[in-house]
Amino acid sequence: MSGTTSVDRRTLFRWGAGAGLAVAAAPLLAACGDGGSAAKAEAKSTKLLPATTVRNIGIRADLPGTAAGVPDAFLTYPARLVRATSGTPLEGAEKITAVTETFAPLPPGRGRNAAWREIEKLLGTQVDFTAVPADDYPAKFSTMVAGDQLPDIFMYPETGGVDNVGAFLAAKCADLGPHLSGDKVKAYPNLAAIPQYAWRDAIKGGKLYGIPIARSGSGGTGFYRADLFRRAGVTGLDQIDSIERLVELAKDLTDARKKQYFFTGGSTNLLAMSAGAQHFWRFDRTTGKWTYQLEDDKYRYAVETAAGLYRAGCYYPGTVQMSGAQKAQYTDLFKNGRAAYVYDGMPAYLTTATGYVDAMAAIDRSFDVRPMVPVGKDAVTWTDNVSLQNCYISRASEKRVGELLRLADFAASPFGSLEYTLINYGVEHVDHERDAHGTPVLTKQGTQDVTVPWGKLASATPSFFSATHPQAARYVHEAYAVLIPKLVEDPTLSYSSPTWDSKGLGSLYTIHLDGIKDLITGRKPLSAYDALVKKWRRAGGDTCRAEFEQAAQQERKEKK
């Protein structure tokens, strides 16, 4: 993640933002035949995972990351650009077709796009890139699948694409294991630097199919106004040593007469992580038992605490009930100074112009917005942001698959490299100029040219940089130094359940979110919590559990 100009990230996580978001659409297509096998519960073989290696192209971070997963942070942009790929990696290759979603305005075509032409020159071949607005991408994907018109390389929709993912991948996509598993990935050194946790979700049907658009492991726990916290006597988050202290602070910083509230949107995720609650699933390897989040007493306590805060008037009126489509409304309330805290994903923090830091500085320079972390001695961090999605390569010859992987390797070039700079800032003196601090600043043409979503083909190793507020990169680095050591296991990265894949973040999570909204806002009494759990279980939750248990049991049998 960097504070560059591209808006190529989803700040609305598919798993929602506690009680404040609804879930996106369920998968679009029933299945895909052509010899594909039915999806099944399974343990994902670690033998398929690429061997992650540290990528060092000679650019030193101002704030180095850690082997545990804290990303590098840069306070200045590297003065000397270093190549992250060799020669012209696709010289002689036939034209490539690529399709992904985008959150940015649609880019000008290559004839009017200096950055696009320069990237193709460096690659050595032509890339016909189709960028599709994110809201339209699921329908576009559906059309491509139905018409059997998949491009050479494409992004899978974040909100789901087909019910039977395993059958679709087996029928239409290249098995990347022979190219990337284990040490084979070293032939693509930028892909080899992607954290191994991000690759786990790329395994489907016993094969490695996807190329992850990696993130930083955790999406964080939102953002807070440090200037307001200081007024209440809190100069550091470590002073909030319990949920009870957080509740006191929320009440202290709420003044309805001045239309000043602590929360805008949801709070459940912050409270749940602070209480030590699990993420979606917990797997007890001793007993073999799988437990869902709603069944965790610590999560229930977080919901009950949120309900108490709601009764105390600590939420900006109406924002708890807002859906994901209304996200901009409650985040704008925070940006405009109406709340002390908002839950949103870390990628939204540093993005130039549209991110929290730049947007709030433009409104009032006294606003000191910083990343929040879970508080209290029992706090944990959820492993909830390992990747944005995966890209897939259509079935092709071994030679062609290798060419497409070299394109992905180019797209995954690390921060500060020549390739990364072309993707994010374009051509110097055309798309950007260096300012007095050496930071590339986009020209008017550059703001258009760099909207080609090359970064949706694969990801650079996560790193932090703010072109406008270097100190903000330090704040993110400090936050991850707290978040990463508290990460809890996400067993769904190691085991699959077809029902969870098709319903877990769709219809089942809609039941989950709508139910806790009702409880928090008082539309239903807290005594209705058990009924919510039963409803979720009957709608498919118990089927997910049984499939996960089956996968784990099968793994144990195979190891004996």
C-alpha positions in Angstrom: 0.0 0.0 0.0 1.4 3.4 -0.9 0.3 6.9 -0.8 0.5 7.3 -4.6 -2.1 8.6 -6.9 -3.8 5.5 -8.0 -7.1 4.7 -6.4 -6.6 0.9 -7.0 -7.9 -0.4 -3.7 -11.2 -1.3 -2.2 -11.6 0.6 1.1 -14.9 -1.2 1.6 -13.9 -4.6 2.7 -16.0 -7.5 1.5 -16.5 -8.5 5.2 -18.1 -5.2 6.1 -17.3 -2.8 8.8 -18.8 -4.1 11.9 -22.4 -3.0 12.3 -22.1 -0.3 9.8 -22.0 -2.1 6.4 -24.0 -4.5 4.4 -22.5 -7.2 2.3 -22.1 -7.1 -1.5 -23.8 -9.3 -4.1 -23.7 -13.1 -3.9 -21.9 -15.0 -6.7 -23.3 -14.4 -10.1 -23.2 -17.6 -12.1 -24.4 -21.0 -11.2 -21.5 -23.1 -12.4 -19.0 -23.7 -15.2 -18.9 -27.1 -16.8 -16.5 -28.3 -19.5 -15.0 -31.0 -17.4 -14.8 -29.0 -14.1 -15.1 -31.0 -10.9 -17.6 -30.3 -8.2 -16.3 -28.1 -5.4 -15.4 -30.0 -2.2 -14.2 -29.3 1.3 -10.5 -29.7 1.5 -7.3 -28.8 3.3 -5.0 -26.7 1.2 -1.7 -28.3 0.7 1.2 -26.1 1.9 3.4 -27.9 -0.8 1.6 -25.8 -3.4 2.6 -22.5 -1.8 5.4 -20.5 -3.4 8.5 -20.0 -1.3 8.4 -16.4 -0.2 11.8 -14.6 -0.3 12.7 -11.0 0.6 13.0 -8.7 -2.4 16.0 -6.4 -2.3 16.7 -4.3 -5.4 19.0 -1.9 -3.5 16.4 0.6 -2.2 16.6 1.1 1.5 13.5 1.8 3.5 13.5 4.7 6.0 11.6 2.6 8.4 12.4 -1.1 7.7 9.8 -3.8 7.9 10.1 -7.0 9.9 10.2 -10.7 9.0 7.0 -11.1 10.9 5.2 -8.9 8.4 5.4 -5.2 9.3 5.9 -3.6 5.9 8.6 -1.1 4.9 7.8 2.6 5.2 9.4 5.4 3.1 9.6 9.0 4.2 11.0 10.2 0.9 10.8 8.8 -2.7 14.0 7.1 -3.9 16.1 9.5 -6.0 17.6 6.8 -8.1 15.2 4.4 -9.8 16.3 0.8 -10.0 15.0 -1.9 -12.4 13.0 -4.7 -10.8 12.8 -6.7 -14.0 15.5 -7.5 -16.6 15.7 -6.5 -20.2 12.4 -6.6 -22.2 10.8 -9.5 -20.4 8.1 -10.0 -23.1 10.1 -9.4 -26.2 8.6 -11.4 -29.1 5.4 -12.3 -27.2 2.1 -12.0 -29.0 -0.3 -9.3 -27.9 -1.8 -9.8 -24.4 -5.4 -9.1 -23.3 -6.1 -8.1 -19.7 -9.3 -7.1 -17.9 -9.7 -5.9 -14.3 -11.8 -3.6 -12.2 -10.9 -0.1 -11.4 -11.9 2.5 -8.9 -10.3 5.3 -10.9 -11.7 7.2 -13.9 -11.2 5.2 -17.1 -7.8 5.8 -18.6 -7.1 7.3 -22.0 -6.1 4.8 -24.7 -2.4 4.0 -25.4 -2.4 6.6 -28.3 -3.0 9.4 -25.8 -1.2 7.7 -22.9 2.5 8.1 -22.5 2.8 5.9 -19.5 1.0 3.0 -21.2 3.3 3.3 -24.3 6.4 3.4 -22.1 5.4 0.3 -20.1 4.8 -1.6 -23.3 8.1 -0.5 -24.6 9.8 -1.8 -21.5 7.8 -5.0 -21.6 8.5 -5.6 -25.3 4.9 -6.4 -26.4 1.4 -4.8 -26.6 -1.0 -5.2 -23.7 -4.7 -4.5 -24.6 -5.9 -3.5 -21.1 -9.6 -3.1 -20.4 -10.4 -1.3 -17.2 -14.0 -1.7 -15.9 -15.6 0.4 -13.2 -15.8 -1.6 -10.0 -19.5 -1.4 -9.7 -19.9 -2.8 -13.3 -17.2 -5.4 -13.0 -19.3 -8.4 -11.8 -21.7 -8.0 -14.7 -18.7 -7.7 -17.1 -17.2 -10.9 -15.7 -20.5 -12.7 -16.0 -20.7 -11.7 -19.7 -17.2 -12.8 -20.3 -17.8 -16.2 -18.7 -21.2 -16.8 -20.4 -19.8 -15.9 -23.8 -16.5 -17.9 -23.3 -14.6 -14.7 -23.9 -12.1 -14.6 -21.1 -9.0 -12.6 -21.7 -5.4 -13.9 -21.3 -5.3 -12.6 -17.7 -8.1 -11.3 -15.6 -9.2 -10.3 -12.0 -11.9 -12.4 -10.3 -14.7 -10.2 -8.9 -14.3 -9.2 -5.3 -17.9 -10.0 -4.6 -17.8 -13.5 -6.2 -18.2 -14.7 -9.7 -19.4 -18.3 -9.9 -21.0 -20.7 -7.4 -18.7 -23.5 -8.3 -15.3 -21.8 -8.2 -13.3 -25.1 -8.4 -15.1 -26.2 -11.5 -14.7 -22.8 -13.2 -10.9 -22.7 -12.5 -10.4 -26.3 -13.5 -12.2 -25.7 -16.8 -10.9 -22.3 -17.8 -7.7 -21.4 -15.9 -4.1 -22.4 -16.0 -2.7 -24.4 -13.1 0.2 -22.2 -11.9 1.7 -24.8 -9.5 4.2 -26.1 -12.0 5.4 -22.5 -12.5 5.2 -21.1 -9.0 5.0 -23.7 -6.2 8.0 -23.9 -3.9 11.2 -22.6 -5.3 9.8 -22.4 -8.8 8.6 -18.9 -8.0 12.1 -17.7 -7.9 12.0 -17.3 -11.7 9.6 -14.4 -10.9 11.4 -12.6 -8.1 8.8 -9.9 -7.6 6.0 -12.5 -7.3 8.3 -14.4 -4.9 8.3 -11.5 -2.5 4.5 -11.6 -2.1 3.8 -12.8 1.5 3.0 -16.4 1.7 -0.3 -15.8 3.6 -1.6 -14.1 0.5 -1.1 -17.2 -1.7 -3.3 -19.5 0.5 -6.6 -18.2 -1.0 -5.2 -18.8 -4.5 -5.4 -22.5 -3.9 -8.6 -24.1 -5.1 -9.5 -27.7 -5.9 -6.0 -28.9 -4.9 -4.2 -26.6 -7.3 -2.6 -23.2 -7.3 -4.5 -21.1 -9.7 -4.4 -17.4 -8.6 -1.9 -14.6 -8.4 -2.8 -12.6 -5.3 -3.2 -8.8 -5.2 -1.5 -8.9 -1.7 -2.3 -6.6 1.2 -0.7 -6.2 4.6 -2.4 -9.0 6.5 -4.7 -6.8 8.5 -6.9 -4.0 7.4 -6.4 -2.4 10.7 -9.1 -1.1 13.0 -10.0 2.3 11.5 -8.9 5.8 12.2 -9.1 8.3 15.1 -8.7 12.0 15.7 -5.6 12.2 17.9 -6.2 16.0 18.4 -9.6 15.2 20.0 -8.1 12.3 22.1 -5.5 14.7 23.4 -8.2 17.1 24.6 -9.6 14.2 26.6 -6.2 13.5 28.1 -5.2 10.6 25.9 -1.9 11.2 24.3 -1.2 7.6 23.3 -3.4 4.6 22.6 -1.6 2.5 25.2 -3.3 4.7 27.8 -6.7 3.1 26.8 -6.0 -0.1 28.7 -9.4 -1.7 28.5 -12.7 -1.6 26.7 -14.2 0.1 29.7 -11.7 3.0 29.3 -12.6 3.2 25.6 -16.3 3.4 26.6 -15.5 6.3 29.0 -13.6 8.1 26.3 -16.4 7.6 23.8 -18.8 9.3 26.2 -16.4 12.1 27.1 -16.0 13.0 23.4 -19.7 12.9 22.6 -21.6 16.2 22.7 -24.9 15.9 20.8 -25.6 19.6 21.3 -22.5 20.4 19.2 -23.2 17.5 16.8 -20.0 16.0 17.9 -20.0 12.2 18.4 -17.4 9.5 19.0 -18.5 7.0 16.3 -19.8 7.4 12.8 -20.7 4.1 11.2 -20.0 0.8 13.0 -17.8 0.0 16.1 -18.2 -3.7 16.5 -15.0 -4.7 14.9 -12.9 -2.4 17.1 -14.7 -3.5 20.2 -14.5 -7.2 19.2 -10.7 -7.1 18.5 -10.1 -5.2 21.7 -12.1 -7.9 23.6 -9.9 -10.6 22.0 -12.8 -12.0 19.9 -12.0 -14.3 16.9 -12.4 -13.3 13.3 -14.9 -15.4 11.2 -13.9 -18.9 12.3 -11.7 -20.4 15.0 -10.4 -23.9 14.6 -9.4 -25.8 17.8 -6.8 -28.3 16.5 -7.0 -30.3 19.7 -10.7 -31.0 19.6 -11.3 -30.5 15.9 -14.1 -28.0 16.7 -15.0 -25.1 14.5 -16.6 -22.1 16.1 -18.2 -19.1 14.2 -17.7 -15.5 15.3 -21.3 -15.1 16.5 -20.8 -18.1 18.8 -17.8 -16.4 20.5 -18.7 -15.0 24.0 -16.1 -12.2 23.4 -17.8 -11.1 20.2 -21.2 -11.2 21.9 -19.7 -8.9 24.6 -18.6 -6.5 21.9 -22.1 -6.4 20.5 -23.6 -5.8 23.9 -21.0 -3.0 24.5 -21.9 -1.4 21.2 -25.6 -1.5 22.2 -24.8 0.3 25.4 -22.8 3.0 23.5 -25.7 3.4 21.2 -28.1 3.9 24.1 -25.6 6.5 25.4 -25.9 8.4 22.2 -22.2 8.0 21.1 -23.0 7.3 17.4 -23.8 10.0 14.8 -27.5 9.5 14.3 -28.5 7.1 11.6 -25.0 5.9 10.7 -25.1 2.5 12.4 -28.0 1.6 10.1 -26.2 2.7 6.9 -25.3 0.1 4.3 -22.1 -0.3 2.4 -23.6 1.8 -0.4 -23.8 4.7 2.0 -20.2 4.4 3.2 -19.2 7.7 1.8 -21.8 9.4 3.9 -20.5 8.3 7.3 -16.8 8.5 6.4 -17.4 12.1 5.2 -18.9 12.9 8.6 -15.6 11.8 10.2 -13.5 13.7 7.6 -15.6 16.8 8.3 -15.0 16.7 12.0 -18.3 15.2 13.3 -16.8 12.1 14.9 -13.7 11.1 16.7 -13.4 7.6 15.2 -14.4 5.7 12.0 -13.9 2.1 11.0 -12.4 1.9 7.5 -9.6 -0.1 5.9 -6.0 1.0 6.1 -5.6 1.4 2.3 -7.9 4.4 2.5 -5.4 6.3 4.8 -2.5 7.4 2.6 -4.0 7.6 -0.9 -3.2 11.0 -2.3 -6.1 13.5 -2.4 -8.9 11.0 -1.7 -7.3 9.4 1.4 -8.1 10.5 5.0 -4.8 12.3 5.5 -5.0 14.6 2.5 -8.7 15.0 2.5 -8.9 16.1 6.2 -5.8 18.4 5.9 -7.7 20.2 3.1 -10.7 20.7 5.4 -8.8 21.7 8.6 -5.1 21.3 9.1 -5.7 20.9 12.9 -7.3 17.5 12.3 -4.7 14.9 13.3 -6.0 11.7 11.9 -4.1 8.5 12.7 -4.6 4.7 12.4 -6.4 3.1 15.4 -5.3 -0.2 16.9 -7.2 -2.6 19.2 -6.8 -1.6 22.9 -6.5 -3.5 26.1 -4.5 -6.5 27.4 -6.7 -9.0 25.6 -6.6 -7.3 22.2 -6.0 -9.3 19.0 -5.8 -8.4 15.3 -7.8 -10.1 12.6 -6.1 -11.5 9.6 -8.7 -9.9 7.4 -6.8 -8.2 4.6 -4.4 -10.8 3.0 -5.4 -9.9 -0.5 -7.8 -7.7 -2.5 -8.5 -10.7 -4.8 -6.7 -13.0 -7.2 -5.9 -12.7 -10.8 -6.1 -15.7 -13.0 -4.5 -16.8 -16.3 -6.7 -18.4 -19.0 -5.7 -21.9 -20.1 -2.8 -21.7 -22.5 0.4 -23.3 -23.5 3.3 -23.5 -21.0 5.2 -20.9 -22.9 2.2 -18.5 -22.9 1.6 -19.0 -19.2 5.2 -18.1 -18.6 4.8 -14.9 -20.6 1.7 -13.9 -18.7 3.5 -14.6 -15.4 6.3 -12.3 -16.5 3.7 -9.6 -17.0 2.4 -10.2 -13.5 6.0 -10.1 -12.2 6.4 -6.7 -13.9 3.2 -5.5 -12.2 4.4 -6.7 -8.8 7.6 -4.6 -9.0 8.5 -3.1 -5.6 8.1 0.5 -4.4 10.6 2.9 -5.9 11.6 0.8 -8.8 11.5 2.1 -12.4 8.5 -0.2 -13.1 6.6 0.8 -10.0 7.2 4.5 -10.8 5.9 4.1 -14.4 2.8 2.3 -13.1 2.0 4.8 -10.4 3.5 8.1 -11.7 4.1 7.6 -15.4 6.8 9.2 -17.5 8.9 11.9 -15.9 8.5 15.4 -17.5 5.2 14.2 -19.1 3.2 12.6 -16.4 5.1 13.8 -13.4 7.7 16.2 -12.2 9.9 15.9 -9.1 9.2 18.5 -6.4 11.9 20.0 -4.1 11.8 16.9 -1.9 12.2 14.6 -4.9 8.7 13.3 -4.8 7.0 12.7 -8.1 4.1 15.1 -8.6 1.6 14.2 -11.3 0.9 16.6 -14.1 -2.6 17.1 -15.5 -1.9 14.4 -18.1 -0.4 12.2 -15.5 -3.6 12.1 -13.4 -5.2 10.4 -16.4 -2.4 8.3 -17.7 -1.7 6.4 -14.5 -5.3 5.2 -14.1 -4.5 2.0 -16.1 -4.9 -0.6 -13.3 -1.7 -2.5 -13.8 -1.6 -3.1 -10.1 -4.7 -5.3 -10.4 -2.6 -7.9 -12.2 -0.4 -8.6 -9.2 0.8 -6.6 -6.2 4.0 -5.0 -5.2 5.3 -6.1 -1.8 3.2 -4.0 0.6 4.9 -0.7 1.7 3.9 2.7 3.0 4.6 6.1 1.6 2.8 9.5 1.6 3.8 12.0 -1.1 2.3 14.8 0.9 2.5 13.9 4.6 5.6 11.8 5.3 4.8 11.7 9.0 1.6 9.8 8.2 3.7 6.9 6.7 5.4 6.7 10.1 2.0 6.5 11.9 1.0 3.6 9.7 4.3 1.8 10.3 3.9 2.3 14.0 0.3 0.9 13.9 1.4 -2.2 12.0 4.2 -2.7 14.6 1.3 -3.1 17.1 -1.1 -5.0 14.8 1.1 -7.7 13.3 2.3 -9.3 16.5 -1.3 -9.7 17.6 -2.5 -11.4 14.4 -4.8 -14.4 15.0 -5.0 -17.4 12.6 -7.6 -17.4 9.9 -8.3 -21.1 9.3 -10.3 -20.4 6.2 -6.9 -19.7 4.5 -5.9 -23.3 5.1 -9.2 -25.1 4.7 -12.1 -24.7 2.2 -15.8 -25.1 2.5 -17.9 -24.8 -0.7 -20.8 -23.4 1.2 -18.6 -20.8 2.9 -17.1 -19.9 -0.4 -20.5 -19.3 -2.0 -22.5 -17.9 1.0 -20.1 -17.0 3.8 -19.5 -13.4 2.7 -22.9 -13.2 0.9 -26.2 -14.3 2.3 -24.9 -15.6 5.5 -23.0 -12.4 6.4 -26.1 -10.4 5.5 -28.0 -12.3 8.2 -25.0 -11.7 10.6 -24.8 -8.0 9.9 -28.5 -7.2 9.8 -28.9 -9.1 13.0 -26.3 -7.2 15.0 -27.6 -3.9 13.6 -31.0 -4.8 15.1 -29.5 -5.6 18.4 -27.2 -2.6 18.7 -29.9 -0.1 17.7 -32.5 -1.7 19.9 -34.9 -2.8 17.1 -34.6 -6.1 18.8 -33.7 -6.8 22.5 -30.3 -8.2 23.3 -32.1 -11.4 24.5 -32.7 -12.1 20.7 -28.9 -12.8 20.2 -29.4 -16.5 20.5 -32.2 -16.5 17.9 -29.8 -14.7 15.5 -27.2 -17.4 16.0 -29.8 -20.1 15.3 -31.0 -18.3 12.2 -27.5 -18.1 10.9 -26.8 -21.7 11.6 -30.0 -22.9 9.8 -29.3 -20.7 6.8 -26.1 -22.6 6.0 -23.7 -21.9 8.9 -23.9 -25.5 10.2 -23.2 -26.7 6.7 -20.1 -24.6 6.5 -19.0 -26.0 9.9 -19.5 -29.6 8.8 -17.5 -29.0 5.6 -14.6 -27.4 7.4 -14.6 -30.2 9.9 -14.7 -32.8 7.1 -11.7 -31.1 5.5 -9.7 -31.1 8.7 -10.6 -34.7 9.5 -9.5 -35.8 6.0 -6.2 -34.0 6.5 -5.6 -35.8 9.8 -6.3 -39.2 8.1 -3.9 -38.4 5.3 -1.1 -37.5 7.7 -1.4 -40.8 9.6 
